[in-house]
Amino acid sequence: MTVSHTIPRPEHPQPQMLRDNWRNLNGPWRFAFDFGKSGQNRKFYEVTTTTPGPAPKPLATAENIFENQLTAPNQDPFDHEIIVPFCPESSLSGIGYPDFIPACWYQREIEITAEELALDEAGQRPTMRLHFGAVDYFCEVYVNGQSVGTHKGGYASFAFDIQDVLVSGVNTITVYAEDDTRSGRQPRGKQSGNFYSGGCDYTRTTGIWQTVWLEIMAASHVEEVQYFPNVAQTSVTMAVKTTGLPTEELTVAVSYQGRPMAETTVAVTGNFTTLTLPLAEEHLWEVGAGRLYDVTFRYGTDEVSSYFGLREVAMAGYKFLLNGQAVFQRTVLDQGFYPDGIYTAPTDEALQQDIQLALAAGFNGARLHEKAFEARFLYHADRAGYLVWGEMANWGLDLSQAANVYAFLPEWQELLARDFNHPAIVTWCPMNETWNYENRPQRNETLELVYRVTKQIDPTRPVIDTSGNYHVITDIYDIHDYCQDPAEFATHFDGEKWPNGVFRDEHDARQSYTKGQPINVSEYGGIKWDPASDPEKAWGYGDAPKTEAEFIARYQGLTDVLLDNPQIFGFCYTQLYDVEQERNGLYNYDRSEKFDMTLFKAINSRKAAIEE
């Protein structure tokens, strides 16, 4: 296999906190399997080299794996090359190893100049921050043989300040990653717990799967920002956390398409500052129109570029309101999988393409399903005026054990902090279908705790405790219904027929709808369509239609039921594109069209009853 050594995914991964002085560390890294999870004991982190990694090797065999496990401590275990940020299971990584990987190692060298490490006028060393977009699942990072930190969680971004262990010249970064999708003690999402993918579980991801980068900034710098837009006042309140000596002034300048909108300079006497800026012009963030205000922060010598959207969301009765106006959420299920990169989009353009494909089919947003998507996708959603639900990957986690909240809540809090400012996110939905684990039901207090913590961190958005089932406490009562017969589907929303007086609740023995709560049918359809493949290998819901015309009629019949119901504020169709053996997408896995998308756009786009 020929692997390109150009930097993949070269774009800045966090457009809401962008500094000019940063270095993308994607590309070729030395790589080692650690099937026995013995590399730390054998001190792989002490291995250093200034030579490039070897050329990619064929897939490991039982024989050479065994030999590798017996490598003497003073021998170099890094016998593969991998292309970061693609996981070793993917073809884009250059590895393509499909079996379970309990542990693995990465290593590369970076050069740091004496000027970059020089003390500033106050005698402080610049902050050198090593960022990881995501590493699945547990990792420990070493620089020059010294541990600089650990992180648990396969989806949240994290970073370590490494200036104290860097030297002028060549420095070695080593990353150790562990992953066990079958443990019940870590969220895995749609990653298969079996060797083969099956049903709605797909190929696994292990280790680094988002961009790695080094950020160089002043010792005194802006650490975090939160935006609180006020549509009625055409203003924005900002909460700014700084670090370092609190003697600098903070200047904030807001612009829109290059035109100045507001600017202020405030004295900073602590490490947390709030300020409110009236905006010279109103440009609302709306569906299909992601009008973003640009922001520049200057704190001493530190300068950060950012942005926000002027928009507010609320629930009022059965309605979802965006800037005070009822909007029907015409969303589609997006799994965030790619044939060649698995969890990782091959290019930034591929992220944008998925949004454009959904818009072309008449959807105005997506449920980002059983996966916390990378910040770069959310940036493109912000720009497009594309509504999304911010979710996490709870499948694989044993929610019958109260202690497993520690495997979920800390990482969920990290994601809430990272993604708080994205205007595209209109709902938080930490969990999905909390099925029994080995016949044991969930601990309801775990879901309640996650809901309440989410509301405390972010009171500006509605929160769903778990999508579909089993609700404990929720701002939106969403349901999943994969009935394939439009006539029967319509009876499921004949209120007089059902105990709750509104709709058929398949799980009403374990959850209770309170009349008047907002309702969203957040999974429906899933119509199987893949006439070219072996029907036994293609997975989907119900029996596949026999013709395209029958598919379109079924799609329209199911969708019309939801659009015509004045008590439903949104739907989510399953799904945007096929994923591996699951063949119920409107597009193929390679994102090519299955149908004429103008037909779906016409069906999805007509006015809903709740919008009247």
LINJORA-V591330 format. One record per pair of residues at least 24 apart in sequence whose ideal C-beta (glycine too) atoms are under 8 Angstrom apart, sorted by the first residue. I is the first residue (numbers start at 1). J is the second residue. Records with the same first field share a line. If there is no record, write none. Layout:
I->J, J
//
This chain:
1->56, 91, 94, 96
3->28, 56, 81, 83, 94
4->83
8->83, 84, 85, 86, 92, 346, 347
9->85, 211, 344, 345, 347, 348
11->348, 376
12->213
13->131, 133, 157, 210, 211, 213, 374, 375, 376
14->131, 157, 375, 376
15->305, 307, 375, 376, 379
16->225, 306, 307, 375, 379, 421, 422
17->222, 225, 304, 306
18->304, 305, 306
19->215, 216, 217, 302, 303, 304, 305
20->303
21->215, 216, 217
22->213, 214, 215, 216
23->110, 213, 214, 215, 216
24->211, 212, 213
25->84, 108, 110, 173, 211, 212, 213, 214
26->83, 84, 85, 211, 212, 213
27->83, 84
28->52, 53, 81, 82, 83, 84, 108
29->53, 81, 82, 83, 84, 106, 107, 108
30->54, 78, 80, 81, 82, 106, 107, 108
31->78, 80, 81, 82, 88, 95, 104, 105, 106, 107
32->68, 77, 78, 79, 80, 104, 105, 107
33->60, 65, 68, 80, 97, 101, 103, 104
34->77, 102, 103, 104, 105, 176
35->65, 69, 101, 102, 103
36->69, 102
37->102, 103, 178
38->69
39->77, 103, 105, 176
40->140, 176
42->71, 73, 77
43->73
44->77, 78, 105, 174, 176
45->142, 145, 147, 174, 176
46->145
47->76, 77, 78, 107, 174
48->144, 145, 172
49->76, 78, 107, 109, 172
50->109, 170
53->78, 80, 81, 107, 108
54->79, 80, 81
55->81
56->80, 81, 94, 95
59->95, 96, 97
60->97
77->105
78->105, 107
82->106
84->208, 212
85->133, 208, 209, 210, 211, 212, 344
86->209, 341, 342, 344
87->136, 205, 206, 207, 208, 209, 341, 342, 343, 344
88->206, 207
89->203, 204, 205, 206, 342
90->203, 205, 340, 341, 342, 344
91->340
92->340, 341, 344, 346
98->195, 203
99->195
100->181, 182, 195, 204
101->179, 204, 206, 207
102->178, 179, 180
103->176, 177, 178, 179
104->176, 177, 206, 207
105->174, 175, 176, 177
106->173, 174, 175, 177, 207, 208
107->172, 173, 174, 175
108->172, 173
109->170, 171, 172, 173
110->170, 171, 173, 214
111->169, 170, 171
112->166, 167, 168, 169, 171
113->168
114->168
116->216
117->163, 166, 167, 168
120->218, 219, 301
122->219, 220, 245
124->219, 220, 244, 245
125->163, 164, 219
126->163, 216, 217, 218, 219
127->161, 163, 215, 216, 217, 218, 219, 221
128->161, 162, 163, 166, 214, 215, 216
129->159, 160, 161, 162, 214, 215, 216, 217
130->159, 160, 161, 162, 173, 212, 213, 214
131->157, 158, 159, 211, 212, 213, 214, 215
132->157, 158, 159, 175, 208, 210, 212
133->157, 209, 210, 211, 212, 374, 375
134->208, 209, 210, 372, 374
135->175, 177, 207, 208, 209
136->177, 179, 205, 206, 207, 209, 343
137->177, 178, 179, 180, 186
138->177, 178, 179
139->175, 176, 177, 178, 207
140->175, 176
141->173, 174, 175, 176
142->172, 173, 174, 175, 176
143->171, 172, 173, 174
144->171, 172
145->172, 174
152->407, 410, 411
153->410, 411, 414
154->179, 186, 187, 188, 205, 393
155->187, 371, 372, 392, 393, 411, 415
156->372, 411, 414, 415, 418
157->210, 375, 414, 418
158->414
159->215
175->207, 208
177->206, 207, 208
179->204, 206, 207
181->396
182->396
184->396, 397, 398, 401, 404, 437
185->397, 398, 404, 407
186->396, 397, 407
187->392, 393, 394, 395, 396, 397, 407, 408, 411
188->393, 395, 396, 397
189->370, 371, 393, 394, 395, 396
190->335, 337, 369, 370, 371, 393, 395, 579
191->396
193->396
197->580, 581
198->539, 581
199->539, 581, 582
200->539, 579, 582
202->335, 337, 342, 579, 580, 582
203->337, 342, 580
204->342
205->342, 343, 344
209->342, 343, 344
210->344, 374
217->302
218->244, 300, 301, 302
219->244, 245
220->244, 245, 248, 299, 300, 301, 302
221->299, 300, 302, 304
222->250, 297, 299, 302, 304
223->271
224->417
225->295, 297, 304, 306, 421
226->420, 421
227->308, 421
228->460
229->308, 309, 310, 311, 312, 423
230->312
231->284, 310, 311, 312, 323, 324
233->278
234->278, 279, 281, 282, 310
235->276, 277, 278, 279
236->276, 277, 279, 293, 308, 310
237->274, 275, 276, 277
238->274, 275, 276, 277
239->272, 273, 274
240->272, 273, 274, 275, 297
241->271, 272, 273
242->268, 271, 272, 273, 299
243->271
244->300
246->270, 271
248->299, 300
249->299
250->297, 298, 299
251->296, 297, 298, 299
252->277, 295, 296, 297
253->295, 296, 298
254->279, 293, 294, 295
255->293, 294, 295, 296
256->281, 283, 291, 293, 294
261->293
268->299
279->310
282->310
283->310
284->310, 311, 323
285->309, 310, 311, 323, 382, 385, 423
286->311, 322, 323, 385
287->322, 327, 364, 365, 385, 387
288->359, 364, 384, 385
289->385
290->381, 382, 383, 384, 385, 386, 423, 424
291->385
292->382, 383, 423
306->421
307->382
308->421, 423
309->382, 423, 424
311->423
312->460
313->426, 427, 460, 461, 462
315->462, 475, 476, 518
317->516, 518
318->516, 518, 519, 566, 567, 568, 569, 610
319->518, 569, 610
320->426, 462, 518, 569, 570
322->426
326->569, 610, 611
327->364, 387, 611
328->563, 569, 570, 607, 608, 610, 611
329->364, 365, 387, 426, 520, 569, 570, 571, 572
330->362, 363, 364, 365, 570, 571, 604, 605
331->363, 364, 365, 366, 367, 387, 388, 389, 522, 570, 571, 572, 573
332->358, 361, 363, 365, 366, 367, 572, 573, 575, 576, 586
333->366, 367, 369, 523, 572, 573, 574, 575, 576
334->358, 366, 367, 368, 369, 575, 576
335->369, 370, 371, 575, 576, 577, 579
336->368, 369, 371, 373, 377
337->579, 580, 589
339->589, 590
343->371
345->374, 377
348->376
351->376, 377, 380
352->380
353->591
354->576, 577, 591
355->380, 381, 384, 386
356->384
357->576, 577, 587, 591, 597
358->386, 576
359->384, 386
360->597, 601
361->576, 586, 597, 600, 601, 604
362->597, 600, 601, 602, 603, 604, 605
363->573, 576, 604
365->389, 424, 426
366->572, 576
367->391, 429, 467, 522, 523, 572
369->432, 575
370->394, 395, 432
372->415, 419
375->418, 419, 422
378->419, 422, 424, 425
379->422
381->422, 424
382->422, 423, 424
384->424
385->424
386->424
387->424, 426
388->424, 425, 426
389->425, 426, 427, 428, 429, 464, 522
390->415, 419, 422, 425, 427, 428, 429
391->429, 430, 432, 467
392->430, 431
394->430, 431, 432, 434, 466
395->432, 433
398->437, 438, 440
399->431, 434, 437, 442, 443, 446, 447
400->436, 437, 438, 440, 441, 442, 443
401->443
402->443, 445, 446
404->446
405->446, 449, 450
408->446, 450
409->449, 450, 453
412->450, 453, 454
413->453, 457
416->454, 457, 458
417->457
420->457, 458
425->461
426->461, 462
427->461, 462, 463, 464, 476
428->454, 458, 461, 462, 463, 464
429->463, 464, 466, 467
430->454, 463, 464, 465, 466
431->465, 466, 467
432->466, 467, 468
433->466, 467, 468, 469, 480
434->466, 469, 470
435->469
441->470, 510
442->470
444->472
447->472, 473
448->472, 473
462->518
467->522, 523
468->507, 522, 523
469->506, 507, 510, 511
470->507, 510, 511
471->511, 512
472->511
474->517
475->518
476->517, 518, 519, 520
477->513, 514, 517, 518, 519, 520
478->519, 520, 521, 522
479->503, 505, 506, 519, 520, 521, 522
480->506, 521, 522, 523, 524
481->506, 521, 523, 524
482->523, 524, 525, 526, 541, 542, 574
483->524, 558
484->527, 541, 542, 543, 554, 558
486->554, 557, 558, 560, 561
487->557
489->524, 557, 558, 561
490->561
493->561, 562, 565, 568
495->567
502->567
518->569
519->567, 568, 569
520->568, 569, 570, 571, 572
521->562, 568, 570, 571, 572
522->570, 571, 572
523->572, 574
524->558, 562, 571, 572, 573, 574
525->555, 558, 559, 573, 574, 584
526->574, 575, 584
527->551, 554, 555, 584
528->583, 584
529->583, 584, 594
530->578, 583
533->583
537->581
538->581, 583
539->581, 582, 583, 584
540->582, 583, 584
541->574, 584
548->595
551->595
552->595, 599
555->600, 603
556->603
559->603, 604
560->603
562->608
563->606, 607, 608, 609
564->608, 609
565->609, 610
566->609, 610, 612
567->610
568->608, 610
569->610
//
